[in-house]
């Protein structure tokens, strides 16, 4: 037996059935609305969703055959519809189309199978250790060494072999897990490749490389944006010695899939895959703006807790996302990126100068 393969272990018992929400997560106990209201609302939402699905099917064509042509002809229509939310039944296919991962898969047929079956990874035991921590309340991933955990292991192991410079880092499990709820193992793997290697947008592998260089850049940028867009809150953060690494790292490393409500994370991912990482900054700023008046009153410990546990009303996509879309950050993000790079160059030059001075003459 190959050391560290998840296939070496017997599946654990299937968890006892509990009520699930529409995405497959165990439901939290909440007071229910009157049955008549629920039926009425669900009928209206179903009819609305059916109309949206018909529009989307016409837009993407059979198996996505019309997608590129439609995007070229009507990019503003596509952007508007994505911001309203991709129909859940089409989400997996559309994510592959807008990320460029479908093209990667077609250019690399058989590569994923090779990586999973014939290659070994130095990260295998680390991946196995972390698997049960990924979406533990979702029915697909709950069974110990069951189908969901096996698929998650395969995707993460394959990526750790495909990109040995990155290998495996814990937060990657939430990316892979989210994708596996909407597509096959092979599709999820190539979408991870598209994201980290930059098939459409800037590569994101720096989120997971040694030292997390891209995380450091994003934290520098969000720190400046908070101080510029929300100066009172920025000043309060300074007084309470709060820095972005204390609350925003997971925003970027998992693109809100770690601790945010799943229905909100999905809507953010729709936009993220089409428009890029700027939506993460916009959503973060919108959250802080929405909770601004409460946050500026809190001392350090309560402030940390609040920044990691936003109230339910702040997490409503129909309230939060329009706020996020109204925040313009593209130009400022580019300026701050250049500023960060210049700062790092000076830092490296300073360290090199110090090293030379310390060398024996």
C-alpha atoms as one frame of an Amber mdcrd trajectory, in Angstrom:
protein
   0.000   0.000   0.000   1.171   3.508  -0.818   1.778   5.481   2.374  -0.665
   8.303   2.946  -3.288   7.359   0.357  -6.797   7.935   1.603  -7.852   4.745
  -0.225  -5.959   2.796   2.463  -8.596   3.579   5.061 -12.047   2.132   5.518
 -14.922   4.597   5.246 -16.356   5.679   8.570 -20.020   5.357   9.476 -22.513
   7.491   7.590 -23.677  10.337   9.872 -27.265  10.032  11.081 -29.671  12.044
   8.899 -30.452  15.596  10.025 -32.426  18.339   8.303 -30.375  19.964   5.518
 -30.662  23.333   3.813 -30.925  23.606   0.024 -27.137  23.544  -0.354 -26.627
  20.357   1.695 -25.504  21.896   5.012 -26.995  20.786   8.323 -29.717  23.278
   9.232 -29.339  25.511  12.245 -32.282  25.572  14.641 -34.415  28.633  13.919
 -37.984  29.678  14.412 -40.043  28.925  11.327 -42.346  31.270   9.448 -46.018
  30.419   8.965 -46.393  27.593   6.431 -48.704  29.608   4.164 -46.140  32.405
   3.831 -43.371  29.915   3.061 -45.413  28.249   0.305 -46.333  31.559  -1.281
 -42.771  32.849  -1.222 -41.284  29.601  -2.555 -43.714  29.572  -5.504 -42.804
  33.124  -6.481 -39.076  32.413  -6.122 -39.388  29.192  -8.160 -41.093  30.979
 -11.057 -38.525  33.774 -10.958 -35.679  31.268 -10.947 -37.190  29.400 -13.906
 -37.225  32.613 -15.972 -33.596  33.301 -15.032 -32.529  29.773 -15.967 -34.155
  30.104 -19.411 -32.275  33.382 -20.020 -28.997  31.837 -18.936 -29.453  28.690
 -21.056 -30.041  30.871 -24.092 -26.963  32.913 -23.251 -24.513  30.022 -22.795
 -25.872  27.614 -25.428 -25.630  23.820 -25.326 -22.727  22.862 -23.068 -21.443
  26.432 -23.179 -21.105  26.553 -26.984 -22.394  30.142 -27.286 -20.700  31.601
 -24.212 -17.619  33.262 -25.714 -19.624  34.742 -28.564 -22.232  36.183 -26.171
 -19.584  37.643 -23.840 -17.913  39.403 -26.787 -21.206  40.812 -28.060 -22.861
  41.765 -24.764 -20.268  41.990 -21.966 -22.356  44.445 -19.938 -25.377  42.113
 -20.002 -23.200  39.222 -18.827 -21.688  41.304 -16.028 -25.119  42.479 -14.842
 -26.559  38.954 -14.818 -23.556  37.511 -12.993 -23.844  40.204 -10.337 -27.477
  39.228  -9.830 -26.358  35.649  -9.234 -25.820  32.638 -11.501 -28.691  30.098
 -11.314 -27.578  27.325  -8.989 -28.304  24.546 -11.496 -25.919  26.151 -14.011
 -23.317  27.465 -11.585 -20.741  24.707 -12.059 -20.738  24.986 -15.849 -20.681
  28.788 -15.861 -17.834  28.911 -13.339 -15.779  26.719 -15.666 -16.591  28.915
 -18.649 -15.791  32.264 -17.021 -12.604  31.035 -15.301 -11.048  29.534 -18.434
 -10.762  26.132 -16.744 -12.811  24.322 -19.397 -10.205  25.216 -22.019  -7.381
  24.075 -19.715  -9.042  20.701 -19.228  -9.523  20.177 -22.976  -5.851  20.989
 -23.587  -4.700  18.562 -20.883  -6.849  15.460 -21.224  -5.628  12.602 -19.034
  -3.271  14.770 -16.966  -5.469  14.803 -13.848  -5.798  11.009 -13.819  -2.008
  10.715 -14.114  -1.483  13.049 -11.152  -3.987  11.231  -8.929  -3.053   7.635
  -9.696   0.640   7.576 -10.517   2.246  10.495  -8.674   3.117  10.876  -4.998
   3.066  14.054  -2.938   5.025  15.116   0.126   1.805  16.722   1.403  -0.369
  13.601   1.486  -0.460  13.166   5.263  -1.086  16.892   5.797  -4.010  16.755
   3.371  -5.521  13.700   5.096  -5.161  15.400   8.491  -7.047  18.509   7.325
  -9.815  16.968   5.226 -12.328  16.539   8.060 -12.015  20.279   8.846 -13.322
  21.308   5.407 -17.066  22.102   5.438 -17.660  19.638   8.305 -21.382  20.465
   8.398 -21.957  19.573   4.729 -23.455  16.174   4.027 -21.016  15.462   1.149
 -17.938  15.802   3.363 -19.234  14.418   6.664 -18.536  10.710   6.206 -15.033
   9.851   7.363 -13.095   8.766   4.246 -16.378   8.749   2.309 -16.838   9.855
  -1.335 -16.660  13.587  -0.563 -13.486  13.323   1.492 -11.898  11.059  -1.127
 -12.653  13.557  -3.894 -11.283  16.406  -1.796  -8.117  14.428  -1.091  -7.642
  13.596  -4.780  -7.981  17.217  -5.948  -5.645  18.600  -3.282  -3.083  15.845
  -3.778  -3.159  16.331  -7.555  -2.612  20.063  -7.209   0.243  19.603  -4.729
   1.985  17.459  -7.350   1.082  19.687 -10.312   2.512  22.787  -8.628   5.255
  21.645  -6.237   6.297  25.259  -5.550   2.923  25.760  -3.849   2.289  22.184
  -2.749  -0.531  22.191  -0.215  -1.594  24.885   2.256  -4.537  24.453   4.631
  -6.820  27.154   3.177  -6.772  25.459  -0.235  -9.197  22.841   1.071 -12.038
  25.344   1.183 -11.460  26.336  -2.445 -11.435  22.719  -3.573 -14.386  21.808
  -1.354 -16.536  24.642  -2.681 -15.773  23.666  -6.281 -16.491  19.964  -5.659
 -20.047  20.825  -4.642 -20.643  22.050  -8.199 -18.455  19.928 -10.472 -16.427
  16.742 -10.879 -12.972  16.185  -9.406 -11.231  16.841 -12.708 -13.233  20.011
 -13.352 -12.525  21.270  -9.822  -8.808  20.599 -10.231  -8.530  22.571 -13.465
 -10.534  25.448 -12.024  -8.014  25.607  -9.155  -5.229  25.653 -11.751  -7.003
  28.431 -13.665  -7.265  30.531 -10.500  -3.798  29.984  -9.091  -1.955  30.132
 -12.415  -4.006  33.019 -13.832  -5.910  31.678 -16.844  -8.101  34.814 -16.968
  -7.130  37.120 -14.090  -3.824  37.711 -12.281  -2.388  34.456 -10.841  -3.242
  33.814  -7.198  -0.645  31.199  -6.303   1.091  33.845  -4.163  -1.720  33.342
  -1.636  -0.218  29.957  -0.799   3.506  30.211  -1.515   6.067  30.358   1.297
   5.624  33.612   3.190   2.187  34.173   1.608   3.503  37.076  -0.528   0.190
  37.894  -2.197  -1.633  37.875   1.151   0.886  40.426   2.429   0.223  42.653
  -0.594  -3.564  42.386  -0.204  -3.348  43.204   3.523  -1.252  46.292   2.709
  -3.884  47.362   0.175  -6.934  46.744   2.388  -5.256  48.568   5.283  -4.837
  51.704   3.155  -8.324  51.406   1.669  -9.943  51.206   5.116  -8.066  54.328
   6.228  -9.071  56.195   3.067 -12.719  55.096   2.701 -13.532  54.751   6.409
 -11.129  57.148   8.189 -12.885  57.065  11.588 -12.801  53.284  11.644  -9.193
  53.278  10.440  -8.240  55.588  13.299 -10.117  53.372  15.773  -8.224  50.327
  14.459  -4.950  52.184  15.066  -5.958  53.112  18.617  -6.983  49.527  19.409
  -3.909  48.109  17.630  -5.974  46.178  15.094  -4.243  45.279  11.836  -5.792
  43.581   8.777  -4.013  40.263   9.385  -6.272  39.825  12.416  -9.489  39.769
  10.381  -8.920  39.907   6.602  -6.406  37.130   5.854  -9.135  34.492   5.503
 -11.138  36.808   3.217  -8.386  36.458   0.639  -7.048  32.959   1.345 -10.479
  31.297   1.028 -12.402  34.039  -0.856 -15.005  34.181   1.930 -15.746  30.432
   1.745 -14.392  29.657   5.240 -16.801  31.337   7.646 -19.326  33.290   5.591
 -22.883  32.067   4.950 -22.744  29.746   1.959 -25.410  31.567  -0.073 -23.395
  34.787   0.241 -20.085  33.057  -0.558 -21.587  31.671  -3.772 -22.741  35.094
  -4.940 -19.282  36.514  -4.211 -17.640  33.659  -6.120 -19.869  34.308  -9.146
 -18.453  37.830  -9.369 -14.933  36.891  -8.252 -14.458  34.427 -11.112 -15.678
  36.971 -13.680 -14.241  40.242 -12.335 -11.268  39.149 -10.246 -10.060  39.728
  -6.694 -11.265  43.337  -6.476 -14.673  42.030  -5.364 -13.021  40.683  -2.185
 -11.834  44.197  -1.327 -15.237  45.665  -2.180 -17.156  43.177  -0.041 -14.734
  43.657   2.852 -15.122  47.444   2.707 -18.907  47.137   2.384 -19.063  44.923
   5.492 -16.975  47.363   7.507 -19.082  50.276   6.260 -22.348  48.507   7.127
 -21.135  47.780  10.684 -19.145  51.013  11.020 -21.154  52.697  13.784 -21.041
  49.603  15.995 -17.379  48.785  15.349 -16.015  52.210  16.313 -17.494  51.809
  19.832 -15.830  48.475  20.622 -12.634  47.839  22.601  -9.951  45.433  21.326
 -11.314  42.011  22.336 -14.917  42.744  21.391 -13.725  44.343  18.173 -11.758
  41.240  17.169 -14.808  39.069  17.862 -17.084  41.372  15.850 -14.699  41.401
  12.873 -14.771  37.609  12.782 -18.512  37.261  13.462 -20.481  39.797  11.456
 -24.223  40.048  12.237 -26.699  38.142  10.120 -28.312  41.264   8.642 -24.885
  42.365   7.317 -24.608  39.056   5.454 -27.707  39.502   3.292 -26.464  39.370
  -0.351 -29.229  41.678  -1.586 -28.113  44.341   0.905 -24.352  43.814   1.033
 -23.511  43.231  -2.631 -25.124  46.410  -4.056 -23.088  48.315  -1.453 -19.959
  46.492  -2.609 -20.630  47.159  -6.290 -20.930  50.894  -5.598 -17.388  51.072
  -4.153 -14.803  51.968  -6.805 -11.355  50.551  -6.031  -9.733  49.392  -9.301
  -7.475  52.395  -9.891  -6.524  52.751  -6.222  -5.711  49.026  -5.954  -3.287
  49.365  -8.861  -1.647  52.414  -7.281  -1.303  50.648  -3.936   0.169  47.586
  -5.639   2.928  49.714  -7.179   3.480  51.429  -3.828   3.811  48.062  -2.092
   6.259  46.784  -4.719   8.431  49.913  -4.390   8.414  49.540  -0.612   9.550
  45.913  -0.914  12.328  46.785  -3.372  13.675  49.400  -0.951  13.444  46.920
   1.900  15.375  44.259  -0.032  17.993  46.808  -1.100  18.376  47.934   2.528
  18.830  44.357   3.734  21.386  43.696   0.999  23.301  46.849   1.976  23.303
  45.809   5.645  24.553  42.340   4.717  27.476  43.768   2.747  28.432  46.127
   5.601  28.506  43.198   8.036  30.773  41.097   5.815  34.430  40.993   6.956
  36.692  43.221   4.853
